[in-house]
Amino acid sequence: MVKDSQPQKIPLVFFRTSAGHEPVRDWLKDLAEAERRAIGTDLLRAQWRWPVGMPLCRPMGSGLWEIRTDLPTKRTARVLICLYREHLVALHGFIKKTRTTPDEDLELARKRKKELER
């Protein structure tokens, strides 16, 4: 008899700099409560459903994924994450102002991912 496998929640952690700062957590704290709640809900959905596809999560290449959140304030937020040692790691968060993800945001997430893997 085969047991039903229960979905497993993948832990999510925030990237921490060598100085001990957590830039994504700090960014979230600066947002309005309704925006934080919307982003948190989407991050939680990704944790329970990983790997998740569109429209919630889009692969960005090089092991990066973009969690896509439409905010109640009519803005759009993105959190760039990676999977590292059985954890989802929030590398970078930003409010999206253009149709495409800015190269500087992707580059910052890639840099933090490399730092994590050292």
RALINSUL-V613161 format. One record per run of one state. SS is the DSSP state (hx for helix, st for strand, lp for the rest). FROM is the first residue (numbers start at 1). LEN is the number of residues. Records with the same first field share a line. If there is no record, write none. Layout:
SS=FROM-LEN + FROM-LEN
This chain:
lp=1-11 + 15-8 + 30-3 + 50-7 + 62-2 + 71-5 + 85-2 + 97-6 + 118-1
st=12-3 + 57-5 + 64-7 + 76-9 + 87-10
hx=23-7 + 33-17 + 103-15
